[in-house]
């Protein structure tokens, strides 16, 4: 403990002397522990991604002679209004804004919070009735009241979160109230996703993935300080290790589930493909030409390379990439999607091949096992189709040859209202 205090003071005075300090992954663990402690007590803050600077309290600590002296002065100040502080702490709450589809990760967060000393009544978490909406309460009014109480909001961000209107409403409501918040990302969340980069929360704010031990530790220490919890550092570290182990287990289970679904879908897709018309040469070699796909990969790229996609299918793939629309209107919502496509065709000066053949192209993607139904009407009819996760990941990292195939299709698609060579009169020369 004495060594840690020594490093904390060294860091305080080093930052004061240089105005800021940067850390590297090669620094000893005790340096990172000192940094985490200073951050947890609000004595330092990030200057940029890799460097730290003093806060007002940090400068006060330097003036008082060090970390322990600053803590002693703080404790003496706290003794005067102690009854007020205890009341404030008892009223503090943590609201976990999440998608119900990520409840396994949410449950793990709740368990960690309880283990470090947060009380049951200080947690708002709607996927567990013990922490959620009381019986007989209107869900929207109840959540609105809780958000207005200004709890510390944990945004458990995921693809599923940004697909949920209820989650986005929660985010917007908390953002308007300007609640203190923390962004935590599920393991498969992409920080370059369109929804995250263009959402209510500034994507430049510091967040962290569930398995990031350093930042998770810093976050937990901040909560411990804010909620006035008496903590044992060894015990806290053990709980964080246990939490991360659980998260990795859940992540592996999710990957196995996704791969299992993809394998089943791929086997069905190969059956569908065998029923599609081929020329005589392909028919002769049909059995030998069908190669098993890699586990977790889709048939999109192989089919593109083999020329199996119609022009409208390739244009739909380009539309999806260009607009980052991984969810597409189906059924009664097709007309709205077609309106979006027509606007896209106008902007890109493309003919109306896709807008006129959207329904057929969407059905083809479904038959190729590239999409799944994500929303249905009250009568059970599909109204939205979503690209499978592995397909989305592939489209975000296009190989050069696939990119060229799509570009060639665009070149061969006549521009809207642009005359072709045949439209011009013969040259007198």
C-alpha positions as a Markdown table, in Angstrom:
| # | Residue | x | y | z |
|---|---|---|---|---|
| 1 | Unk | 0.0 | 0.0 | 0.0 |
| 2 | Unk | 2.9 | 2.4 | 0.8 |
| 3 | Unk | 4.4 | 1.7 | -2.6 |
| 4 | Unk | 1.1 | 2.5 | -4.3 |
| 5 | Unk | 0.7 | 5.7 | -2.3 |
| 6 | Unk | 4.3 | 6.6 | -3.3 |
| 7 | Unk | 3.5 | 6.1 | -7.0 |
| 8 | Unk | 0.3 | 8.1 | -6.7 |
| 9 | Unk | 2.2 | 11.0 | -5.3 |
| 10 | Unk | 4.9 | 10.7 | -7.9 |
| 11 | Unk | 2.3 | 10.8 | -10.7 |
| 12 | Unk | 0.5 | 13.8 | -9.1 |
| 13 | Unk | 3.7 | 15.9 | -8.9 |
| 14 | Unk | 5.0 | 14.6 | -12.3 |
| 15 | Unk | 1.8 | 15.8 | -14.0 |
| 16 | Unk | 1.9 | 19.1 | -12.1 |
| 17 | Unk | 5.5 | 19.6 | -13.3 |
| 18 | Unk | 4.9 | 18.6 | -16.9 |
| 19 | Unk | 1.2 | 19.7 | -17.1 |
| 20 | Unk | 0.3 | 16.2 | -18.4 |
| 21 | Unk | 1.6 | 12.7 | -18.5 |
| 22 | Unk | 1.2 | 9.8 | -21.0 |
| 23 | Unk | 1.3 | 6.1 | -20.2 |
| 24 | Unk | 2.3 | 3.2 | -22.4 |
| 25 | Unk | 1.3 | -0.5 | -22.2 |
| 26 | Unk | 4.9 | -1.3 | -21.2 |
| 27 | Unk | 4.6 | 0.7 | -17.9 |
| 28 | Unk | 4.5 | -1.5 | -14.7 |
| 29 | Unk | 1.1 | -2.5 | -13.4 |
| 30 | Unk | 1.5 | -0.4 | -10.2 |
| 31 | Unk | 1.6 | 2.8 | -12.4 |
| 32 | Unk | -1.8 | 1.8 | -13.9 |
| 33 | Unk | -3.1 | 1.1 | -10.4 |
| 34 | Unk | -2.0 | 4.6 | -9.3 |
| 35 | Unk | -3.6 | 6.1 | -12.4 |
| 36 | Unk | -6.9 | 4.3 | -11.7 |
| 37 | Unk | -6.9 | 5.5 | -8.1 |
| 38 | Unk | -6.3 | 9.1 | -9.1 |
| 39 | Unk | -9.0 | 8.9 | -11.7 |
| 40 | Unk | -11.4 | 7.2 | -9.3 |
| 41 | Unk | -11.0 | 10.1 | -6.8 |
| 42 | Unk | -11.4 | 12.7 | -9.6 |
| 43 | Unk | -7.8 | 14.0 | -9.3 |
| 44 | Unk | -6.9 | 13.4 | -12.9 |
| 45 | Unk | -8.8 | 13.4 | -16.2 |
| 46 | Unk | -8.0 | 12.5 | -19.8 |
| 47 | Unk | -6.3 | 15.1 | -21.9 |
| 48 | Unk | -6.6 | 12.9 | -25.0 |
| 49 | Unk | -6.6 | 9.1 | -25.7 |
| 50 | Unk | -3.2 | 8.4 | -24.1 |
| 51 | Unk | -2.5 | 11.3 | -21.7 |
| 52 | Unk | -3.8 | 12.6 | -18.4 |
| 53 | Unk | -3.9 | 16.0 | -16.7 |
| 54 | Unk | -4.8 | 17.3 | -13.2 |
| 55 | Unk | -8.3 | 18.3 | -12.3 |
| 56 | Unk | -9.1 | 21.2 | -9.8 |
| 57 | Unk | -9.0 | 18.6 | -7.0 |
| 58 | Unk | -5.7 | 17.3 | -8.4 |
| 59 | Unk | -4.1 | 20.7 | -8.1 |
| 60 | Unk | -5.5 | 21.0 | -4.5 |
| 61 | Unk | -3.8 | 17.7 | -3.7 |
| 62 | Unk | -0.5 | 19.0 | -4.9 |
| 63 | Unk | -0.9 | 22.2 | -2.9 |
| 64 | Unk | -1.8 | 20.1 | 0.3 |
| 65 | Unk | 1.4 | 18.0 | -0.1 |
| 66 | Unk | 0.0 | 14.8 | -1.6 |
| 67 | Unk | -2.8 | 12.2 | -2.0 |
| 68 | Unk | -3.1 | 11.2 | 1.7 |
| 69 | Unk | -3.1 | 14.8 | 2.9 |
| 70 | Unk | -5.8 | 15.7 | 0.3 |
| 71 | Unk | -7.9 | 12.7 | 1.5 |
| 72 | Unk | -7.5 | 13.7 | 5.1 |
| 73 | Unk | -8.6 | 17.3 | 4.3 |
| 74 | Unk | -11.6 | 16.0 | 2.3 |
| 75 | Unk | -12.7 | 13.7 | 5.2 |
| 76 | Unk | -12.6 | 16.6 | 7.6 |
| 77 | Unk | -14.8 | 18.6 | 5.3 |
| 78 | Unk | -17.2 | 15.7 | 4.9 |
| 79 | Unk | -17.7 | 15.3 | 8.6 |
| 80 | Unk | -19.6 | 18.6 | 8.9 |
| 81 | Unk | -22.5 | 17.9 | 6.5 |
| 82 | Unk | -22.3 | 14.0 | 6.9 |
| 83 | Unk | -26.1 | 13.6 | 7.4 |
| 84 | Unk | -26.7 | 15.6 | 4.1 |
| 85 | Unk | -24.2 | 13.4 | 2.2 |
| 86 | Unk | -25.7 | 10.1 | 3.6 |
| 87 | Unk | -29.1 | 11.3 | 2.4 |
| 88 | Unk | -27.7 | 12.1 | -1.0 |
| 89 | Unk | -26.0 | 8.8 | -1.3 |
| 90 | Unk | -29.1 | 6.9 | -0.3 |
| 91 | Unk | -31.0 | 8.6 | -3.1 |
| 92 | Unk | -28.4 | 7.9 | -5.7 |
| 93 | Unk | -29.3 | 5.3 | -8.3 |
| 94 | Unk | -27.9 | 3.4 | -11.3 |
| 95 | Unk | -30.1 | 3.0 | -14.4 |
| 96 | Unk | -29.0 | 0.3 | -16.8 |
| 97 | Unk | -30.4 | 1.2 | -20.2 |
| 98 | Unk | -30.2 | -2.0 | -22.3 |
| 99 | Unk | -32.0 | -4.2 | -24.9 |
| 100 | Unk | -33.8 | -7.2 | -23.5 |
| 101 | Unk | -31.9 | -9.3 | -26.0 |
| 102 | Unk | -28.7 | -8.5 | -24.1 |
| 103 | Unk | -30.2 | -9.4 | -20.7 |
| 104 | Unk | -27.5 | -12.0 | -20.1 |
| 105 | Unk | -24.9 | -9.2 | -20.1 |
| 106 | Unk | -27.2 | -6.9 | -18.2 |
| 107 | Unk | -27.6 | -9.6 | -15.5 |
| 108 | Unk | -23.9 | -9.9 | -15.2 |
| 109 | Unk | -23.5 | -6.1 | -14.6 |
| 110 | Unk | -26.2 | -6.2 | -12.0 |
| 111 | Unk | -24.5 | -9.1 | -10.2 |
| 112 | Unk | -21.2 | -7.2 | -10.2 |
| 113 | Unk | -22.8 | -4.0 | -8.8 |
| 114 | Unk | -24.4 | -6.0 | -6.0 |
| 115 | Unk | -21.2 | -7.7 | -5.2 |
| 116 | Unk | -19.2 | -4.5 | -4.9 |
| 117 | Unk | -21.8 | -3.0 | -2.5 |
| 118 | Unk | -24.5 | -1.2 | -4.5 |
| 119 | Unk | -27.8 | -1.8 | -2.8 |
| 120 | Unk | -30.8 | -3.5 | -4.6 |
| 121 | Unk | -32.9 | -0.4 | -4.3 |
| 122 | Unk | -30.2 | 1.7 | -6.0 |
| 123 | Unk | -30.4 | -0.3 | -9.2 |
| 124 | Unk | -33.0 | 0.2 | -12.0 |
| 125 | Unk | -32.9 | -2.7 | -14.4 |
| 126 | Unk | -36.1 | -3.6 | -16.2 |
| 127 | Unk | -35.1 | -7.2 | -17.3 |
| 128 | Unk | -35.3 | -8.4 | -13.7 |
| 129 | Unk | -38.6 | -7.8 | -11.7 |
| 130 | Unk | -36.6 | -7.3 | -8.5 |
| 131 | Unk | -35.1 | -4.1 | -9.9 |
| 132 | Unk | -37.7 | -3.2 | -12.5 |
| 133 | Unk | -41.2 | -1.7 | -12.9 |
| 134 | Unk | -43.6 | -2.2 | -9.9 |
| 135 | Unk | -46.9 | -4.1 | -10.7 |
| 136 | Unk | -49.6 | -1.7 | -11.9 |
| 137 | Unk | -47.3 | 1.0 | -13.0 |
| 138 | Unk | -47.3 | 2.5 | -16.5 |
| 139 | Unk | -44.0 | 1.5 | -18.0 |
| 140 | Unk | -43.4 | 4.8 | -19.9 |
| 141 | Unk | -44.4 | 7.1 | -17.0 |
| 142 | Unk | -42.4 | 5.1 | -14.5 |
| 143 | Unk | -39.2 | 5.1 | -16.6 |
| 144 | Unk | -39.7 | 8.8 | -17.3 |
| 145 | Unk | -39.9 | 9.5 | -13.5 |
| 146 | Unk | -36.8 | 7.5 | -12.8 |
| 147 | Unk | -34.8 | 9.2 | -15.5 |
| 148 | Unk | -35.9 | 12.6 | -14.2 |
| 149 | Unk | -34.4 | 11.6 | -10.8 |
| 150 | Unk | -31.0 | 11.9 | -12.6 |
| 151 | Unk | -29.6 | 8.4 | -11.9 |
| 152 | Unk | -26.1 | 7.4 | -13.3 |
| 153 | Unk | -27.1 | 5.9 | -16.6 |
| 154 | Unk | -25.2 | 2.8 | -17.9 |
| 155 | Unk | -25.8 | 2.5 | -21.6 |
| 156 | Unk | -25.2 | -1.1 | -22.6 |
| 157 | Unk | -24.7 | -0.5 | -26.3 |
| 158 | Unk | -25.1 | -3.2 | -28.9 |
| 159 | Unk | -26.5 | -3.8 | -32.4 |
| 160 | Unk | -29.7 | -4.9 | -30.7 |
| 161 | Unk | -29.9 | -1.7 | -28.6 |
| 162 | Unk | -29.8 | 0.6 | -31.7 |
| 163 | Unk | -32.5 | -1.7 | -33.3 |
| 164 | Unk | -34.9 | -1.0 | -30.4 |
| 165 | Unk | -37.1 | 2.1 | -30.5 |
| 166 | Unk | -37.7 | 1.8 | -26.7 |
| 167 | Unk | -33.9 | 1.8 | -26.0 |
| 168 | Unk | -33.4 | 4.8 | -28.3 |
| 169 | Unk | -36.3 | 6.6 | -26.5 |
| 170 | Unk | -34.5 | 5.9 | -23.2 |
| 171 | Unk | -31.3 | 7.3 | -24.5 |
| 172 | Unk | -32.9 | 10.4 | -25.9 |
| 173 | Unk | -34.8 | 11.1 | -22.6 |
| 174 | Unk | -31.6 | 10.7 | -20.5 |
| 175 | Unk | -29.6 | 12.8 | -22.9 |
| 176 | Unk | -32.1 | 15.7 | -22.7 |
| 177 | Unk | -32.0 | 15.5 | -18.8 |
| 178 | Unk | -28.1 | 15.5 | -19.1 |
| 179 | Unk | -27.7 | 12.5 | -16.8 |
| 180 | Unk | -24.3 | 11.4 | -15.8 |
| 181 | Unk | -23.6 | 8.3 | -17.9 |
| 182 | Unk | -21.2 | 5.6 | -18.9 |
| 183 | Unk | -21.1 | 3.8 | -22.3 |
| 184 | Unk | -20.3 | 0.1 | -22.0 |
| 185 | Unk | -20.2 | -2.0 | -25.2 |
| 186 | Unk | -21.1 | -5.6 | -25.7 |
| 187 | Unk | -18.3 | -7.8 | -27.1 |
| 188 | Unk | -19.7 | -7.9 | -30.7 |
| 189 | Unk | -20.5 | -4.2 | -31.0 |
| 190 | Unk | -18.9 | -2.2 | -33.8 |
| 191 | Unk | -17.8 | 1.3 | -32.9 |
| 192 | Unk | -17.8 | 2.2 | -36.6 |
| 193 | Unk | -21.5 | 1.4 | -37.0 |
| 194 | Unk | -23.6 | 4.1 | -38.6 |
| 195 | Unk | -26.1 | 4.2 | -35.7 |
| 196 | Unk | -23.4 | 4.7 | -33.0 |
| 197 | Unk | -21.5 | 7.4 | -35.0 |
| 198 | Unk | -24.7 | 9.3 | -35.7 |
| 199 | Unk | -26.6 | 8.7 | -32.4 |
| 200 | Unk | -27.6 | 11.0 | -29.5 |
| 201 | Unk | -24.4 | 10.2 | -27.5 |
| 202 | Unk | -21.2 | 11.7 | -28.7 |
| 203 | Unk | -19.1 | 8.7 | -30.1 |
| 204 | Unk | -16.0 | 10.6 | -29.1 |
| 205 | Unk | -16.8 | 10.1 | -25.4 |
| 206 | Unk | -14.8 | 7.5 | -23.6 |
| 207 | Unk | -16.6 | 4.1 | -23.2 |
| 208 | Unk | -15.3 | 0.6 | -22.9 |
| 209 | Unk | -16.0 | -3.0 | -23.7 |
| 210 | Unk | -17.3 | -5.4 | -21.0 |
| 211 | Unk | -14.0 | -7.3 | -21.0 |
| 212 | Unk | -11.7 | -4.2 | -20.6 |
| 213 | Unk | -10.4 | -4.8 | -17.1 |
| 214 | Unk | -8.4 | -1.5 | -16.8 |
| 215 | Unk | -11.4 | 0.7 | -17.7 |
| 216 | Unk | -13.9 | -1.5 | -15.9 |
| 217 | Unk | -11.8 | -1.2 | -12.7 |
| 218 | Unk | -11.6 | 2.6 | -13.0 |
| 219 | Unk | -15.4 | 2.7 | -13.5 |
| 220 | Unk | -16.0 | 0.5 | -10.5 |
| 221 | Unk | -13.7 | 2.6 | -8.3 |
| 222 | Unk | -15.6 | 5.7 | -9.4 |
| 223 | Unk | -18.9 | 4.2 | -8.3 |
| 224 | Unk | -17.4 | 3.1 | -5.0 |
| 225 | Unk | -16.3 | 6.6 | -4.3 |
| 226 | Unk | -19.6 | 8.2 | -5.5 |
| 227 | Unk | -21.7 | 5.8 | -3.5 |
| 228 | Unk | -19.6 | 5.9 | -0.4 |
| 229 | Unk | -18.9 | 2.2 | -0.3 |
| 230 | Unk | -16.2 | 0.8 | 2.0 |
| 231 | Unk | -14.2 | -1.5 | -0.2 |
| 232 | Unk | -11.5 | -4.1 | -0.1 |
| 233 | Unk | -9.3 | -3.7 | -3.1 |
| 234 | Unk | -8.4 | -7.4 | -3.3 |
| 235 | Unk | -12.1 | -8.4 | -3.1 |
| 236 | Unk | -13.1 | -5.9 | -5.7 |
| 237 | Unk | -10.3 | -7.1 | -8.0 |
| 238 | Unk | -11.5 | -10.7 | -7.5 |
| 239 | Unk | -15.1 | -9.7 | -8.4 |
| 240 | Unk | -13.9 | -7.9 | -11.6 |
| 241 | Unk | -11.9 | -11.0 | -12.7 |
| 242 | Unk | -14.9 | -13.2 | -12.1 |
| 243 | Unk | -17.2 | -10.8 | -14.1 |
| 244 | Unk | -14.8 | -10.7 | -17.1 |
| 245 | Unk | -14.6 | -14.6 | -17.0 |
| 246 | Unk | -18.4 | -14.7 | -17.1 |
| 247 | Unk | -18.5 | -12.2 | -20.0 |
| 248 | Unk | -16.1 | -14.2 | -22.1 |
| 249 | Unk | -18.2 | -17.3 | -21.4 |
| 250 | Unk | -21.3 | -15.6 | -22.5 |
| 251 | Unk | -19.5 | -14.2 | -25.6 |
| 252 | Unk | -18.4 | -17.8 | -26.6 |
| 253 | Unk | -21.9 | -19.1 | -26.1 |
| 254 | Unk | -23.3 | -16.4 | -28.3 |
| 255 | Unk | -20.7 | -17.1 | -31.0 |
| 256 | Unk | -21.5 | -20.9 | -30.9 |
| 257 | Unk | -25.2 | -20.1 | -31.2 |
| 258 | Unk | -24.6 | -17.7 | -34.2 |
| 259 | Unk | -22.4 | -20.3 | -35.9 |
| 260 | Unk | -24.9 | -23.1 | -35.3 |
| 261 | Unk | -27.7 | -21.0 | -36.9 |
| 262 | Unk | -25.5 | -20.0 | -39.8 |
| 263 | Unk | -24.5 | -23.7 | -40.4 |
| 264 | Unk | -28.2 | -24.7 | -40.5 |
| 265 | Unk | -29.1 | -21.8 | -42.8 |
| 266 | Unk | -26.2 | -22.6 | -45.1 |
| 267 | Unk | -27.3 | -26.2 | -45.5 |
| 268 | Unk | -30.8 | -25.1 | -46.5 |
| 269 | Unk | -29.3 | -22.5 | -48.8 |
| 270 | Unk | -27.3 | -25.1 | -50.7 |
| 271 | Unk | -30.6 | -27.1 | -51.3 |
| 272 | Unk | -32.2 | -23.9 | -52.7 |
| 273 | Unk | -29.2 | -23.2 | -54.9 |
| 274 | Unk | -29.3 | -26.7 | -56.4 |
| 275 | Unk | -32.8 | -26.0 | -57.6 |
| 276 | Unk | -31.8 | -22.8 | -59.4 |
| 277 | Unk | -31.3 | -23.0 | -63.2 |
| 278 | Unk | -27.7 | -23.3 | -64.5 |
| 279 | Unk | -26.3 | -23.5 | -68.0 |
| 280 | Unk | -25.4 | -27.0 | -69.3 |
| 281 | Unk | -21.7 | -26.7 | -68.4 |
| 282 | Unk | -22.6 | -25.8 | -64.8 |
| 283 | Unk | -25.1 | -28.7 | -64.6 |
| 284 | Unk | -22.5 | -31.2 | -65.6 |
| 285 | Unk | -20.2 | -30.1 | -62.8 |
| 286 | Unk | -22.9 | -29.1 | -60.3 |
| 287 | Unk | -21.9 | -31.5 | -57.6 |
| 288 | Unk | -18.2 | -30.9 | -57.7 |
| 289 | Unk | -18.6 | -27.0 | -58.0 |
| 290 | Unk | -20.6 | -26.7 | -54.7 |
| 291 | Unk | -17.9 | -26.2 | -52.1 |
| 292 | Unk | -18.7 | -26.2 | -48.4 |
| 293 | Unk | -18.6 | -22.7 | -46.9 |
| 294 | Unk | -16.3 | -21.8 | -44.1 |
| 295 | Unk | -18.0 | -21.9 | -40.7 |
| 296 | Unk | -19.7 | -18.6 | -40.0 |
| 297 | Unk | -19.3 | -17.3 | -43.6 |
| 298 | Unk | -22.2 | -16.5 | -45.9 |
| 299 | Unk | -22.7 | -17.5 | -49.6 |
| 300 | Unk | -22.9 | -13.8 | -50.7 |
| 301 | Unk | -19.3 | -13.5 | -52.0 |
| 302 | Unk | -19.1 | -16.9 | -53.6 |
| 303 | Unk | -22.4 | -16.2 | -55.4 |
| 304 | Unk | -21.2 | -12.8 | -56.6 |
| 305 | Unk | -18.0 | -14.3 | -57.9 |
| 306 | Unk | -19.8 | -17.0 | -59.8 |
| 307 | Unk | -22.2 | -14.5 | -61.4 |
| 308 | Unk | -25.3 | -15.9 | -59.7 |
| 309 | Unk | -26.8 | -12.6 | -58.5 |
| 310 | Unk | -29.1 | -10.6 | -60.8 |
| 311 | Unk | -28.5 | -6.9 | -61.4 |
| 312 | Unk | -31.2 | -5.8 | -58.9 |
| 313 | Unk | -29.6 | -8.0 | -56.2 |
| 314 | Unk | -26.2 | -6.5 | -56.7 |
| 315 | Unk | -27.8 | -3.0 | -56.7 |
| 316 | Unk | -29.6 | -3.9 | -53.4 |
| 317 | Unk | -26.3 | -4.9 | -51.9 |
| 318 | Unk | -24.8 | -1.6 | -53.0 |
| 319 | Unk | -27.8 | 0.3 | -51.6 |
| 320 | Unk | -27.3 | -1.5 | -48.2 |
| 321 | Unk | -23.6 | -0.7 | -48.1 |
| 322 | Unk | -24.1 | 2.9 | -49.3 |
| 323 | Unk | -26.9 | 3.8 | -46.8 |
| 324 | Unk | -25.8 | 1.5 | -44.0 |
| 325 | Unk | -29.4 | 0.1 | -44.0 |
| 326 | Unk | -29.0 | -3.4 | -42.6 |
| 327 | Unk | -32.7 | -3.5 | -41.9 |
| 328 | Unk | -35.1 | -3.5 | -44.9 |
| 329 | Unk | -38.8 | -2.9 | -45.1 |
| 330 | Unk | -40.9 | -5.9 | -46.1 |
| 331 | Unk | -44.6 | -6.6 | -46.6 |
| 332 | Unk | -46.6 | -3.4 | -46.1 |
| 333 | Unk | -43.4 | -1.5 | -45.3 |
| 334 | Unk | -41.9 | -2.3 | -48.8 |
| 335 | Unk | -43.5 | 0.9 | -50.3 |
| 336 | Unk | -41.6 | 3.1 | -47.8 |
| 337 | Unk | -38.3 | 1.3 | -48.5 |
| 338 | Unk | -38.9 | 1.7 | -52.3 |
| 339 | Unk | -39.4 | 5.5 | -51.7 |
| 340 | Unk | -36.0 | 5.6 | -50.0 |
| 341 | Unk | -34.5 | 3.6 | -52.9 |
| 342 | Unk | -36.0 | 5.9 | -55.5 |
| 343 | Unk | -34.5 | 8.9 | -53.6 |
| 344 | Unk | -31.1 | 7.1 | -53.5 |
| 345 | Unk | -31.4 | 6.3 | -57.3 |
| 346 | Unk | -32.0 | 10.0 | -58.0 |
| 347 | Unk | -29.1 | 11.1 | -55.9 |
| 348 | Unk | -26.8 | 8.6 | -57.6 |
| 349 | Unk | -28.4 | 9.2 | -61.1 |
| 350 | Unk | -29.2 | 5.5 | -61.5 |
| 351 | Unk | -32.0 | 4.0 | -63.5 |
| 352 | Unk | -35.0 | 2.6 | -61.5 |
| 353 | Unk | -34.0 | -1.1 | -61.9 |
| 354 | Unk | -33.8 | -1.7 | -58.1 |
| 355 | Unk | -36.9 | 0.3 | -57.1 |
| 356 | Unk | -38.9 | -1.6 | -59.7 |
| 357 | Unk | -37.6 | -5.0 | -58.7 |
| 358 | Unk | -37.0 | -4.4 | -55.0 |
| 359 | Unk | -39.5 | -7.1 | -53.8 |
| 360 | Unk | -38.0 | -9.7 | -56.1 |
| 361 | Unk | -34.4 | -8.8 | -55.0 |
| 362 | Unk | -35.3 | -8.9 | -51.3 |
| 363 | Unk | -36.9 | -12.3 | -51.8 |
| 364 | Unk | -33.7 | -13.6 | -53.5 |
| 365 | Unk | -31.6 | -12.4 | -50.6 |
| 366 | Unk | -33.9 | -14.3 | -48.3 |
| 367 | Unk | -33.6 | -17.5 | -50.4 |
| 368 | Unk | -29.9 | -17.2 | -50.4 |
| 369 | Unk | -30.1 | -17.3 | -46.6 |
| 370 | Unk | -28.6 | -13.8 | -46.2 |
| 371 | Unk | -31.5 | -12.2 | -44.3 |
| 372 | Unk | -33.9 | -13.1 | -41.5 |
| 373 | Unk | -37.3 | -11.8 | -40.4 |
| 374 | Unk | -36.7 | -9.2 | -37.6 |
| 375 | Unk | -40.2 | -7.8 | -37.2 |
| 376 | Unk | -43.7 | -9.1 | -38.0 |
| 377 | Unk | -47.2 | -7.6 | -38.0 |
| 378 | Unk | -49.9 | -8.5 | -35.4 |
| 379 | Unk | -51.0 | -11.2 | -37.8 |
| 380 | Unk | -47.6 | -12.7 | -38.1 |
| 381 | Unk | -46.6 | -11.4 | -41.5 |
| 382 | Unk | -43.0 | -10.1 | -42.0 |
| 383 | Unk | -42.7 | -6.3 | -42.1 |
| 384 | Unk | -38.9 | -6.1 | -41.7 |
| 385 | Unk | -35.9 | -8.2 | -42.9 |
| 386 | Unk | -32.5 | -7.9 | -41.3 |
| 387 | Unk | -29.1 | -9.0 | -42.8 |
| 388 | Unk | -27.6 | -11.8 | -40.7 |
| 389 | Unk | -24.7 | -10.7 | -38.5 |
| 390 | Unk | -22.0 | -12.5 | -40.5 |
| 391 | Unk | -23.3 | -10.9 | -43.7 |
| 392 | Unk | -23.2 | -7.4 | -42.1 |
| 393 | Unk | -19.6 | -8.1 | -41.0 |
| 394 | Unk | -18.6 | -9.2 | -44.5 |
| 395 | Unk | -20.1 | -6.1 | -46.1 |
| 396 | Unk | -18.1 | -3.8 | -43.8 |
| 397 | Unk | -14.9 | -5.3 | -45.1 |
| 398 | Unk | -15.3 | -5.9 | -48.9 |
| 399 | Unk | -12.6 | -7.7 | -50.7 |
| 400 | Unk | -11.2 | -5.8 | -53.8 |
| 401 | Unk | -12.7 | -8.2 | -56.3 |
| 402 | Unk | -16.2 | -7.9 | -54.8 |
| 403 | Unk | -15.9 | -4.2 | -54.8 |
| 404 | Unk | -15.0 | -4.3 | -58.6 |
| 405 | Unk | -18.0 | -6.5 | -59.3 |
| 406 | Unk | -20.3 | -4.0 | -57.7 |
| 407 | Unk | -18.7 | -1.1 | -59.5 |
| 408 | Unk | -18.9 | -2.9 | -62.9 |
| 409 | Unk | -22.6 | -3.4 | -62.3 |
| 410 | Unk | -23.1 | 0.3 | -61.6 |
| 411 | Unk | -21.2 | 1.2 | -64.8 |
| 412 | Unk | -23.5 | -1.2 | -66.8 |
| 413 | Unk | -26.6 | 0.3 | -65.1 |
| 414 | Unk | -27.6 | 3.2 | -67.4 |
| 415 | Unk | -27.8 | 6.5 | -65.7 |
| 416 | Unk | -31.3 | 7.9 | -65.2 |
| 417 | Unk | -32.2 | 10.4 | -68.0 |
| 418 | Unk | -28.7 | 10.3 | -69.4 |
| 419 | Unk | -28.7 | 9.6 | -73.1 |
| 420 | Unk | -26.7 | 6.5 | -74.3 |
| 421 | Unk | -24.4 | 6.5 | -77.3 |
| 422 | Unk | -27.2 | 5.3 | -79.5 |
| 423 | Unk | -29.3 | 8.3 | -78.6 |
| 424 | Unk | -26.9 | 10.7 | -80.3 |
| 425 | Unk | -27.2 | 11.4 | -84.1 |
| 426 | Unk | -24.5 | 9.9 | -86.3 |
| 427 | Unk | -21.4 | 12.1 | -86.6 |
| 428 | Unk | -21.0 | 13.7 | -90.0 |
| 429 | Unk | -17.4 | 12.7 | -89.8 |
